[in-house]
């Protein structure tokens, strides 16, 4: 259940951002609108860390938001969205879902852009950490 709670906490924060942006949620059907930007979400869970014997552990990983902009649209709006992501998920920010708090472990990372079809895609990784206790 901790994986679902971590995902829900971070995805809820992303969905609450303003202005809203069309989102391709992980493992859901999504068809981009030509010429319009959207964001694509994925999660990477790292191996759990057991700091002591027992059922408690720390779960870290990356919440990845790939910003998919039309090629040739320039960098102003894309850069503003990157800054909004960093402002929404600053280091130390905490988001809770169903009693589990997930914390942003470091300032979000901006990765190199890639070209995908007609899109200029900039992945932004939000490193997170949650302590799961039973």
Buried (B, 14 or more C-beta within 10 A) or exposed (E): EBEEBBBBBBBEBBEEBEEEBEBBBEEEEEEBEEEEBBBBBBBEBEEEEEEEEEEEBEBBBBBBBBBBBBEEBEEEEBEEBBEBBBEBBEEEBEBBBEEBBBBBBEEBEBEEBEEEEEBBBBBBBBBBBBBBEE
